Amino acid sequence: MDNGTNSISATARLREPEIKAALIDALFADGRVYDDTVVISEMPVAFMARRADIVLANGHLVGFEIKSDGDKTSRLMGQLEAYQKAFEGIVIVTGARHLDEVLECTPEAVGVVAVDQIEADLPKARMVRKPHLRSMSIETAIAQMRADDLYRLASKFAANSDGARDRFTLEARVRTLPLADVRRAALAAVKTRYRRPFEEFADARKQHGTLTALPLLRRPAWNEGRPAVIERRSPDVSDAADLASLALAVRPRRMG
């Protein structure tokens, strides 16, 4: 860390918004937000059963789970299981209170970021354990797309000649397409869905700071319109990969 950084007092508990703002600042400072990157807050996963605190959609889709000093960790393993099926990388972001526990109970594949330092009167995030990244499976990619997205993708590759519009059929047809194309379409769909609130947040962040602008990331973009095709999902396909045995490829990652 830079000079002038001090540890946060054990009596000063950080709230989730403060940790979230410190994380986002670190992502910007470390060059993880570039080109068409989108940062998402409270993104639904596991068929709306859970919400990821922060998601970074750049060249990969990475989910961040925040454990503030006031949070309990009893739900953490269930959250990790859901994130494994939704994202290409997982990072736990925690204050000083839960840091040791998080390091001990989570697999090496899961990244850990600590927000336990103060610099210029602001909490700072530091990388403690780098996340391992992998490419999403075709089931993960399909789950990230709306039925409208699947319809466009299948039509683009002439895999929907009869114009089927129900999700179950569209999913089956998209499964026949090359994984690279489906993954690319899934990333693009996520970025498109959340781009507007992120851009408004980014503009406000420049003027008022990250913590003040943070509520702008909370607006669910899907409320702005209803899909034109039927959102009937196929049965959930479980991911056989264990969290502790992810097949991983990672480039060095460093946070401020």
Backbone bond lengths (Angstrom), bond angles and torsions (degrees), N, CA, C in turn:
res aa  C-N    CA-C-N  psi(-1)  N-CA   C-N-CA  omega(-1)  CA-C   N-CA-C  phi
1 M - - - 1.459 - - 1.521 110.71 -
2 D 1.326 114.81 160.81 1.448 119.37 179.97 1.516 111.11 -71.07
3 N 1.320 116.53 159.28 1.449 120.45 173.77 1.517 110.01 -60.62
4 G 1.318 115.74 150.41 1.463 119.84 -179.72 1.506 113.01 90.17
5 T 1.351 117.12 5.65 1.449 121.65 178.44 1.520 109.79 -93.95
6 N 1.317 117.19 131.19 1.450 122.07 -179.42 1.515 109.96 -124.16
7 S 1.343 115.70 153.84 1.455 119.96 176.89 1.515 110.50 -70.63
8 I 1.336 115.24 146.01 1.449 120.12 175.91 1.522 108.80 -73.72
9 S 1.297 117.05 135.94 1.458 121.32 179.48 1.511 111.09 -59.32
10 A 1.322 116.39 143.22 1.463 121.41 179.94 1.519 111.59 -60.83
11 T 1.316 116.76 -22.01 1.466 120.13 -178.91 1.523 112.26 -88.57
12 A 1.328 117.10 -8.57 1.470 121.02 -177.37 1.527 109.25 -100.75
13 R 1.310 117.34 97.75 1.455 121.33 -178.35 1.519 110.14 -86.11
14 L 1.308 115.51 131.12 1.455 120.31 179.05 1.525 110.52 -86.35
15 R 1.321 116.33 139.54 1.455 122.18 175.96 1.523 109.60 -87.31
16 E 1.336 115.70 163.80 1.457 120.11 -178.48 1.528 113.29 -57.21
17 P 1.354 120.04 -45.38 1.468 118.22 179.97 1.528 113.10 -59.07
18 E 1.316 117.54 -36.20 1.465 120.37 179.21 1.527 110.96 -67.50
19 I 1.327 116.42 -40.74 1.460 120.29 177.81 1.526 110.35 -67.51
20 K 1.331 116.04 -41.46 1.465 120.68 179.68 1.534 110.46 -61.94
21 A 1.314 116.98 -43.35 1.464 120.65 179.13 1.525 111.02 -64.66
22 A 1.334 116.85 -40.99 1.467 120.14 178.55 1.525 110.80 -63.49
23 L 1.322 117.10 -39.89 1.459 121.13 177.87 1.522 110.98 -62.71
24 I 1.320 117.01 -48.67 1.467 120.25 -178.75 1.525 110.49 -62.02
25 D 1.321 117.46 -41.92 1.464 120.22 177.11 1.527 110.63 -58.65
26 A 1.339 116.64 -40.78 1.462 120.20 179.45 1.520 111.71 -66.38
27 L 1.336 117.32 -38.09 1.458 120.53 178.15 1.528 110.99 -63.56
28 F 1.323 116.81 -41.23 1.459 120.40 176.16 1.523 110.13 -65.78
29 A 1.330 117.51 -47.93 1.466 121.28 -175.68 1.524 111.74 -64.34
30 D 1.321 116.88 -31.91 1.465 121.00 -176.95 1.523 112.54 -87.55
31 G 1.320 118.23 2.96 1.461 121.17 177.78 1.509 114.47 77.50
32 R 1.340 117.90 19.95 1.462 120.77 179.00 1.521 112.22 -84.07
33 V 1.324 117.20 -12.29 1.461 121.76 177.25 1.522 106.82 -107.38
34 Y 1.322 115.93 106.68 1.460 120.62 -174.69 1.527 109.51 -148.60
35 D 1.321 115.23 163.09 1.470 122.35 175.91 1.532 111.15 45.27
36 D 1.336 116.52 -114.09 1.461 119.72 -175.95 1.525 112.37 -100.21
37 T 1.325 117.32 23.39 1.464 121.16 178.54 1.523 110.81 -58.85
38 V 1.314 115.61 143.81 1.458 122.34 174.38 1.525 108.16 -129.80
39 V 1.329 115.89 134.34 1.457 122.20 173.98 1.523 107.58 -105.41
40 I 1.322 116.05 132.67 1.465 122.19 -173.40 1.522 108.69 -121.71
41 S 1.307 116.22 141.34 1.463 121.67 175.49 1.521 109.84 -114.99
42 E 1.338 116.16 136.08 1.469 122.11 175.86 1.527 112.00 58.34
43 M 1.320 116.14 52.32 1.465 120.91 -179.90 1.527 110.37 -82.93
44 P 1.338 118.41 125.99 1.472 120.54 179.54 1.530 111.20 -66.27
45 V 1.324 115.73 139.29 1.469 122.67 174.20 1.519 107.48 -137.36
46 A 1.330 115.90 172.76 1.469 122.50 178.01 1.534 110.64 53.85
47 F 1.348 114.91 50.48 1.466 121.35 178.57 1.527 111.47 54.37
48 M 1.333 114.87 45.68 1.463 124.25 174.93 1.526 113.25 75.78
49 A 1.341 118.03 4.06 1.469 120.36 -176.87 1.527 112.01 -76.15
50 R 1.316 117.69 -25.53 1.468 121.94 -178.91 1.518 108.92 -136.09
51 R 1.328 115.02 165.02 1.461 120.92 176.91 1.525 109.13 -131.55
52 A 1.309 116.08 130.59 1.461 121.28 175.87 1.525 108.49 -81.40
53 D 1.319 116.81 131.14 1.465 120.56 -175.44 1.523 111.80 -60.37
54 I 1.333 116.55 -47.63 1.471 121.80 176.39 1.520 107.88 -139.44
55 V 1.316 116.41 140.09 1.466 121.89 173.32 1.519 107.94 -126.71
56 L 1.320 115.70 132.90 1.463 122.28 175.96 1.522 107.87 -105.90
57 A 1.324 115.69 115.93 1.462 121.40 177.81 1.517 108.21 -110.79
58 N 1.330 116.10 96.53 1.471 120.76 173.13 1.521 106.84 -122.75
59 G 1.324 118.71 -112.25 1.459 119.48 173.65 1.510 112.46 -78.41
60 H 1.320 116.37 -16.13 1.463 123.74 175.38 1.526 109.03 -131.62
61 L 1.303 114.68 171.64 1.459 121.16 175.81 1.527 107.31 -113.62
62 V 1.333 116.01 109.08 1.468 121.65 -173.58 1.523 109.34 -118.73
63 G 1.328 116.48 129.33 1.452 121.67 179.81 1.515 111.45 -102.31
64 F 1.334 116.15 137.70 1.462 122.66 179.96 1.526 109.07 -117.85
65 E 1.316 116.31 126.31 1.461 121.84 175.47 1.526 108.45 -108.38
66 I 1.322 115.92 125.52 1.464 121.09 -177.23 1.521 109.88 -98.59
67 K 1.323 115.14 130.95 1.459 122.14 172.21 1.524 107.11 -119.35
68 S 1.328 114.52 96.82 1.462 119.18 179.89 1.520 109.45 -74.34
69 D 1.313 116.17 171.40 1.459 120.03 -178.86 1.520 112.22 -63.45
70 G 1.319 117.61 -21.76 1.455 120.70 179.23 1.517 114.02 -93.25
71 D 1.337 118.26 -4.17 1.462 122.19 -179.21 1.522 111.77 -83.77
72 K 1.339 115.24 158.07 1.450 121.18 168.77 1.522 108.65 -97.47
73 T 1.317 116.90 157.84 1.467 121.12 -178.17 1.524 112.10 -106.40
74 S 1.313 118.16 9.03 1.464 121.17 -174.64 1.530 112.50 -65.10
75 R 1.315 118.40 -25.41 1.465 121.73 -177.81 1.524 112.52 -95.41
76 L 1.317 117.07 1.98 1.464 120.16 -169.90 1.522 113.00 -62.09
77 M 1.329 118.91 -45.01 1.457 119.79 -176.30 1.525 111.60 -66.12
78 G 1.328 117.19 -36.63 1.460 119.39 175.59 1.519 111.89 -65.67
79 Q 1.332 116.65 -36.78 1.459 120.44 176.99 1.527 110.62 -65.78
80 L 1.326 116.60 -41.41 1.462 119.67 178.81 1.519 111.50 -62.90
81 E 1.318 116.70 -39.34 1.465 120.00 178.88 1.529 110.91 -61.82
82 A 1.333 116.34 -41.80 1.465 119.94 178.45 1.517 111.14 -67.89
83 Y 1.315 117.54 -40.57 1.464 121.45 -179.13 1.521 111.22 -66.77
84 Q 1.328 116.53 -34.07 1.465 120.14 178.38 1.521 111.37 -57.89
85 K 1.329 116.66 -33.51 1.461 121.19 -178.80 1.522 113.06 -86.15
86 A 1.338 116.60 -5.82 1.462 119.88 -174.74 1.516 113.98 -115.47
87 F 1.337 118.14 -26.27 1.455 120.69 -169.12 1.529 112.05 -127.79
88 E 1.324 113.95 163.84 1.466 120.50 178.78 1.524 112.51 -93.19
89 G 1.297 116.20 -8.14 1.452 122.54 175.89 1.511 108.83 -158.43
90 I 1.332 116.56 151.62 1.464 121.67 -178.06 1.520 108.54 -131.00
91 V 1.323 116.31 136.51 1.461 121.90 177.72 1.526 108.66 -134.21
92 I 1.331 115.91 132.32 1.460 121.28 171.94 1.521 107.73 -97.62
93 V 1.317 116.28 130.25 1.462 122.23 -179.86 1.518 107.48 -114.59
94 T 1.329 117.08 122.54 1.454 119.53 -171.67 1.518 112.07 -141.62
95 G 1.316 114.55 153.67 1.451 120.48 170.39 1.508 110.04 -79.33
96 A 1.324 116.11 -176.43 1.460 121.12 -175.31 1.523 112.30 -63.40
97 R 1.321 117.49 -32.34 1.463 120.64 -172.16 1.525 112.84 -60.06
98 H 1.347 117.76 -41.20 1.466 121.76 -174.14 1.529 113.28 -103.64
99 L 1.313 118.78 2.72 1.460 120.64 -171.25 1.525 112.48 -58.82
100 D 1.313 118.10 -51.73 1.468 120.59 -177.42 1.521 111.00 -61.98
101 E 1.326 117.73 -42.18 1.465 121.00 -179.99 1.521 111.28 -63.27
102 V 1.328 116.37 -42.69 1.466 120.21 -179.46 1.520 110.89 -63.50
103 L 1.315 117.46 -42.31 1.464 120.96 178.74 1.520 111.69 -63.12
104 E 1.315 117.02 -36.42 1.461 121.20 -176.93 1.522 112.89 -77.38
105 C 1.334 118.12 -35.12 1.466 119.76 -170.22 1.516 114.25 -98.59
106 T 1.325 118.93 -6.39 1.459 120.25 -177.90 1.525 111.10 -107.31
107 P 1.337 118.02 149.48 1.465 121.88 179.58 1.524 111.85 -63.79
108 E 1.314 116.09 156.97 1.465 121.37 179.23 1.518 111.85 -61.62
109 A 1.329 117.15 -23.82 1.467 120.43 179.48 1.515 112.59 -67.69
110 V 1.311 116.91 -22.10 1.456 121.70 -175.95 1.526 109.71 -89.36
111 G 1.321 116.49 125.86 1.452 120.63 178.28 1.516 111.77 -73.58
112 V 1.330 115.35 155.36 1.462 120.99 178.20 1.524 108.42 -133.50
113 V 1.318 115.17 127.79 1.459 122.44 175.59 1.524 107.68 -118.70
114 A 1.321 116.10 132.42 1.466 121.36 177.77 1.519 109.84 -105.20
115 V 1.318 115.24 135.26 1.457 120.61 170.96 1.529 105.43 -113.52
116 D 1.302 115.02 86.08 1.466 121.24 -174.51 1.521 112.07 -138.33
117 Q 1.324 115.78 20.97 1.456 121.69 179.76 1.530 109.60 -129.88
118 I 1.308 115.15 152.02 1.464 121.50 176.12 1.530 108.73 -119.17
119 E 1.309 115.58 131.54 1.459 121.08 177.02 1.524 107.86 -136.87
120 A 1.326 116.47 124.44 1.470 120.84 -177.71 1.526 111.34 53.09
121 D 1.326 115.10 41.08 1.467 123.43 176.46 1.525 114.11 69.90
122 L 1.334 118.08 11.99 1.463 121.04 179.41 1.528 109.98 -122.00
123 P 1.333 118.50 141.49 1.468 120.60 174.90 1.525 110.14 -62.56
124 K 1.330 116.26 142.98 1.453 121.81 -179.55 1.522 110.66 -123.80
125 A 1.328 116.05 141.46 1.463 121.80 178.28 1.518 109.80 -93.94
126 R 1.327 116.17 140.92 1.459 120.76 175.90 1.528 108.93 -134.52
127 M 1.326 115.39 141.59 1.454 120.49 179.69 1.524 109.45 -77.22
128 V 1.313 115.97 125.37 1.461 121.60 176.97 1.524 110.55 -102.88
129 R 1.311 116.36 -40.98 1.467 121.04 176.51 1.517 108.65 -139.94
130 K 1.312 117.19 126.08 1.459 121.70 -176.25 1.529 110.79 -71.58
131 P 1.325 116.81 139.85 1.473 119.23 175.53 1.520 110.45 -76.64
132 H 1.300 116.01 149.82 1.454 121.61 172.64 1.524 108.04 -96.79
133 L 1.311 115.70 136.50 1.469 121.22 -176.94 1.517 110.33 -109.78
134 R 1.316 115.05 145.70 1.458 121.73 175.63 1.516 107.85 -139.70
135 S 1.303 117.38 162.27 1.456 120.30 176.42 1.516 109.27 -81.53
136 M 1.313 116.79 139.95 1.456 120.28 -178.33 1.516 111.83 -65.54
137 S 1.311 115.72 148.32 1.457 121.64 174.95 1.525 109.25 -73.57
138 I 1.302 115.77 168.98 1.465 118.17 179.75 1.527 110.78 -66.83
139 E 1.345 117.61 -32.24 1.459 119.63 178.13 1.522 111.24 -68.67
140 T 1.326 116.82 -39.15 1.463 120.38 175.81 1.514 110.58 -62.80
141 A 1.328 116.79 -43.88 1.461 120.76 179.78 1.530 111.15 -62.29
142 I 1.313 116.77 -44.24 1.464 120.44 179.98 1.524 110.61 -62.83
143 A 1.324 116.27 -40.53 1.466 119.83 -178.64 1.522 112.50 -64.91
144 Q 1.333 117.34 -23.62 1.456 120.79 -179.89 1.519 112.72 -81.34
145 M 1.324 117.63 -8.36 1.454 120.57 -175.39 1.524 112.15 -106.95
146 R 1.328 115.07 143.58 1.454 121.17 170.01 1.523 109.53 -73.14
147 A 1.316 115.12 167.29 1.459 119.00 176.61 1.528 111.55 -61.21
148 D 1.331 116.90 -37.44 1.467 119.87 176.17 1.529 111.43 -58.86
149 D 1.334 116.43 -41.01 1.472 120.74 179.23 1.528 110.38 -64.12
150 L 1.334 116.20 -42.77 1.465 120.57 179.62 1.530 110.76 -64.64
151 Y 1.317 115.99 -39.59 1.466 120.40 179.18 1.533 110.87 -61.42
152 R 1.329 115.84 -46.55 1.468 119.27 179.84 1.527 111.41 -63.98
153 L 1.334 116.12 -41.37 1.462 119.48 -178.82 1.522 111.31 -65.99
154 A 1.323 117.27 -46.68 1.461 120.19 179.24 1.525 111.16 -62.65
155 S 1.317 117.04 -39.36 1.464 120.50 179.22 1.526 111.31 -66.87
156 K 1.324 116.51 -38.18 1.461 120.94 179.77 1.512 111.42 -59.75
157 F 1.330 116.97 -36.87 1.462 121.29 -177.87 1.528 111.86 -99.29
158 A 1.328 116.90 17.33 1.471 122.30 177.46 1.523 111.58 55.35
159 A 1.331 115.95 35.60 1.464 120.61 179.56 1.518 111.82 -102.99
160 N 1.347 116.09 12.14 1.463 120.00 -177.77 1.519 109.78 -140.02
161 S 1.330 114.92 56.04 1.466 120.72 -170.87 1.523 113.42 -63.71
162 D 1.345 117.37 -27.59 1.456 119.06 -179.35 1.524 112.31 -92.17
163 G 1.335 117.25 4.58 1.456 121.08 175.82 1.509 114.66 69.09
164 A 1.329 118.09 30.01 1.462 121.19 178.74 1.524 109.92 -56.91
165 R 1.332 115.97 143.64 1.448 119.49 -174.88 1.528 113.67 -128.83
166 D 1.323 118.59 6.25 1.458 118.97 176.27 1.531 109.21 -93.98
167 R 1.307 115.66 147.85 1.457 120.82 -171.91 1.530 112.44 -63.15
168 F 1.315 118.09 -41.04 1.449 120.69 -177.44 1.531 110.95 -56.23
169 T 1.313 116.55 -47.22 1.465 121.12 179.58 1.523 110.92 -67.17
170 L 1.321 116.82 -42.88 1.462 120.43 -179.32 1.527 111.62 -62.53
171 E 1.319 117.33 -41.02 1.462 120.05 177.60 1.528 110.93 -60.06
172 A 1.319 117.23 -44.57 1.461 121.07 -179.63 1.528 111.08 -60.68
173 R 1.318 116.67 -38.27 1.461 120.00 -178.39 1.528 112.04 -75.37
174 V 1.323 116.14 -37.05 1.466 119.10 178.03 1.527 110.84 -66.57
175 R 1.333 117.78 -29.69 1.470 120.59 178.01 1.517 112.79 -62.45
176 T 1.314 118.04 -19.01 1.463 121.13 179.34 1.525 112.28 -84.45
177 L 1.330 117.46 -7.97 1.465 121.53 -176.22 1.527 110.75 -86.77
178 P 1.332 118.15 160.32 1.466 120.78 178.43 1.530 111.11 -60.17
179 L 1.321 116.08 136.76 1.464 121.06 -177.57 1.524 111.65 -56.96
180 A 1.329 117.94 -41.50 1.468 120.65 -177.70 1.523 111.25 -58.86
181 D 1.330 116.49 -39.43 1.463 120.27 179.96 1.523 111.54 -71.54
182 V 1.315 116.78 -37.92 1.465 119.88 179.18 1.526 109.87 -68.56
183 R 1.323 116.63 -42.71 1.474 120.16 178.65 1.526 110.55 -61.67
184 R 1.321 116.75 -43.93 1.463 120.41 179.67 1.528 110.69 -61.90
185 A 1.312 116.27 -41.27 1.461 120.24 179.14 1.526 111.40 -66.72
186 A 1.330 117.32 -36.39 1.464 120.67 179.70 1.527 110.93 -66.29
187 L 1.325 116.78 -45.46 1.468 119.96 177.50 1.522 110.70 -60.39
188 A 1.322 116.47 -44.39 1.463 120.12 -179.73 1.529 111.03 -63.58
189 A 1.332 117.11 -38.52 1.456 120.63 -179.73 1.522 111.40 -65.47
190 V 1.326 116.60 -42.63 1.469 120.16 178.76 1.522 110.24 -63.10
191 K 1.322 116.66 -45.67 1.464 120.00 -179.07 1.528 111.59 -62.96
192 T 1.315 116.78 -42.19 1.455 120.08 179.19 1.525 111.30 -63.02
193 R 1.319 116.59 -41.32 1.460 121.70 -176.62 1.521 112.42 -62.81
194 Y 1.338 115.80 -35.57 1.469 119.82 -173.43 1.526 113.74 -111.21
195 R 1.324 117.47 6.09 1.462 118.86 -174.39 1.531 112.86 -64.82
196 R 1.322 116.98 -42.49 1.467 119.02 -174.71 1.534 112.16 -61.24
197 P 1.342 120.35 -51.12 1.466 117.80 178.12 1.512 113.05 -63.26
198 F 1.348 117.64 -33.97 1.456 118.70 178.68 1.524 111.67 -65.90
199 E 1.317 117.48 -42.63 1.462 120.07 179.86 1.523 111.36 -64.25
200 E 1.328 116.95 -38.57 1.461 119.59 177.20 1.536 110.38 -66.73
201 F 1.331 116.13 -39.17 1.465 120.20 175.82 1.523 111.02 -62.76
202 A 1.336 117.12 -45.44 1.459 121.03 -177.46 1.528 111.07 -61.91
203 D 1.329 117.15 -40.01 1.468 120.27 177.32 1.527 111.04 -64.46
204 A 1.333 116.07 -45.07 1.468 120.02 -179.50 1.525 111.09 -67.48
205 R 1.312 116.63 -33.91 1.472 121.13 179.58 1.525 111.34 -60.71
206 K 1.323 116.34 -39.05 1.459 119.84 -179.83 1.530 111.47 -64.41
207 Q 1.311 116.30 -32.96 1.467 120.42 -176.03 1.524 113.21 -89.99
208 H 1.343 116.17 -38.01 1.459 119.10 -169.06 1.523 114.57 -120.70
209 G 1.326 117.83 -6.44 1.454 120.16 -178.23 1.521 111.90 96.05
210 T 1.318 115.47 159.28 1.464 121.02 -172.57 1.517 112.79 -65.98
211 L 1.324 117.94 -46.09 1.459 120.53 -176.01 1.522 111.61 -62.23
212 T 1.316 116.70 -41.35 1.470 120.54 179.63 1.519 111.56 -67.81
213 A 1.335 116.73 -37.07 1.467 120.86 -176.69 1.524 113.02 -80.97
214 L 1.308 117.29 -13.81 1.461 121.93 -171.26 1.526 114.91 -52.84
215 P 1.331 121.09 -40.32 1.471 119.59 -179.01 1.523 114.42 -58.50
216 L 1.313 118.36 -21.69 1.464 120.29 179.76 1.526 112.49 -67.11
217 L 1.337 117.65 -19.93 1.465 120.46 178.75 1.525 112.48 -80.11
218 R 1.316 117.67 -9.41 1.454 120.54 -171.26 1.525 114.02 -84.30
219 R 1.308 118.78 -11.72 1.454 119.84 -174.59 1.521 111.31 -74.92
220 P 1.320 119.15 120.12 1.463 120.74 -179.90 1.525 111.31 -72.06
221 A 1.316 117.33 116.03 1.461 121.55 -175.45 1.524 112.50 -62.79
222 W 1.353 117.47 -26.30 1.465 118.43 -176.43 1.523 112.96 -70.21
223 N 1.307 118.95 -11.31 1.463 120.54 177.29 1.527 112.43 -75.38
224 E 1.313 116.58 -10.39 1.458 119.72 -175.48 1.525 112.92 -79.79
225 G 1.321 117.83 -9.90 1.463 120.42 179.46 1.506 110.58 -172.86
226 R 1.307 117.30 156.42 1.454 120.48 -179.07 1.514 109.53 -101.15
227 P 1.343 118.62 144.50 1.459 121.42 178.93 1.521 111.82 -61.67
228 A 1.316 115.19 148.97 1.458 120.27 -179.66 1.523 111.98 -86.45
229 V 1.325 117.81 -10.99 1.457 120.98 179.76 1.513 109.27 -118.44
230 I 1.308 116.70 168.94 1.455 121.96 -169.68 1.524 110.69 -81.60
231 E 1.346 116.71 125.56 1.455 121.33 -178.47 1.529 111.04 -90.14
232 R 1.326 117.45 55.87 1.452 120.34 174.97 1.515 108.23 -96.44
233 R 1.321 116.96 110.68 1.448 121.23 -174.28 1.532 111.29 -81.32
234 S 1.327 113.87 151.16 1.453 119.04 171.00 1.513 109.14 -75.74
235 P 1.320 118.36 163.90 1.463 120.08 179.09 1.518 111.16 -55.94
236 D 1.339 115.65 146.30 1.451 121.67 -178.76 1.516 110.60 -60.57
237 V 1.321 117.17 132.30 1.458 122.42 176.27 1.506 107.95 -103.51
238 S 1.321 117.46 115.18 1.461 120.49 -175.15 1.507 110.64 -72.23
239 D 1.321 115.65 149.52 1.456 122.84 177.79 1.509 107.84 -92.35
240 A 1.328 117.05 117.44 1.457 120.46 -175.06 1.513 112.84 -74.72
241 A 1.315 117.51 -13.98 1.467 119.92 -177.99 1.515 110.38 -68.74
242 D 1.313 116.70 133.53 1.461 121.58 175.73 1.516 108.74 -84.34
243 L 1.329 116.92 145.95 1.462 120.47 179.84 1.509 111.85 -55.99
244 A 1.336 116.44 -34.12 1.457 119.65 -174.85 1.517 112.58 -80.79
245 S 1.344 118.36 -7.53 1.459 120.27 -176.10 1.515 111.41 -129.79
246 L 1.322 116.71 42.37 1.456 120.75 177.79 1.521 110.18 -64.67
247 A 1.327 116.87 141.37 1.457 120.92 171.23 1.513 106.58 -84.91
248 L 1.337 116.50 115.52 1.458 119.61 -164.10 1.517 113.36 -126.52
249 A 1.327 113.21 146.71 1.458 120.75 170.41 1.508 105.54 -137.07
250 V 1.312 118.52 126.49 1.455 120.62 -171.57 1.511 110.17 -137.30
251 R 1.305 114.62 141.59 1.448 119.62 169.21 1.516 107.72 -104.19
252 P 1.325 118.30 156.26 1.461 119.29 -177.14 1.507 110.99 -57.28
253 R 1.326 115.30 139.36 1.462 121.46 178.01 1.508 108.28 -130.01
254 R 1.299 116.19 134.51 1.456 120.80 -179.09 1.499 108.34 -137.84
255 M 1.302 115.84 137.48 1.451 120.21 174.54 1.504 109.37 -117.25
256 G 1.366 113.65 155.36 1.427 121.19 -171.35 1.490 117.28 -47.79
